[in-house]
Amino acid sequence: MLDVSIIVGVAVVYVLSLVGYHWLASTPGPLPKPDVGTTEDTVVLVRFEQLHTVANRLDVKVLVMPDDSMIDKRLDVLTTDTSVRLYPTNDLGDLQYPVGKSPAQVATTIEAHGDPGNWPFDTYTTDTIQADVLVGAGDTRQYKPARVEVTGSLEGWDISAQRVGDASQTSDRPDNVIITLKRAKGPLVFDLGICLVLVTLPTLALFVAIQMVTGRRKFLPPFSTWYAAMLFAVVPLRNILPGSPPAGRGSTKPW
């Protein structure tokens, strides 16, 4: 009966852990579909590519979607030199979209403020992202207001967008946006599970060592191999943590 109870207990714990993981790992869902407005709207579409937590940088691709007055409908190309100026400034400065070509995505990087030392509970937030479109060349260039839209996803992160500011296009939708990135619950639960293993391994090793030092357990040569396995298991476990913590992070220093 004892063996059956143990098997049933393990099965119940396993099922409950699966249910708990599914519940904890639920996400708020993807970002809403970007609103490109009407043919009279000028929209700057920002697509997320990758977050560099230690550097506080967010890789994005930027595409300008100008209104009809700036597009040759027959060839689907720009009728004038166009550039996008993002605020706050990005690594490339003004993003260029030359006349006579169809607008293409331009890769750049923006700041995302956060503290990687808070891993795995770190959160990153951008400044208010705004965009102006500069139309024309030389001294004839003119500013044209644009609405910023965001899209895309990052594996292991939940992304939320808060719209702020005034509306310059045909809808009442605010032009500007603030992006917040938080670690998704699924990888976070996995992180905490691995951290629990990292705590358990040295605890077991210390317990066995105390048993041998106090004479309660006799030393056997295989214990040396067991200790070596404990030691070399820690580094690979740390390295598989999603969004590996920065070197020297408090949660991994003892290991």
Buried (B, 14 or more C-beta within 10 A) or exposed (E): EEEEEEEEEEEEEEEEEEEEBEEEBEEEEEBEEBEEBEEEBBBBBBBBBEBEBEEBBBBBBBBBBBBEEBBEEEEEBBBBBBBBBBBEEBEBEEBEBEBEEEBEBBEBBBBBEBEBBEBBEBBBBBBBBBBBBBBBEEEEBEEBBBBBBBBBEBEBBBBEBEBEBEBBBEEEBBBBBBBBBBBBBBBBBBBEEBBEEBEEBBEEBEEBBEEEEEEEBEEEEEBEEEEEEBEEEBEEBBEEBBBBBBEEBEBBEEB
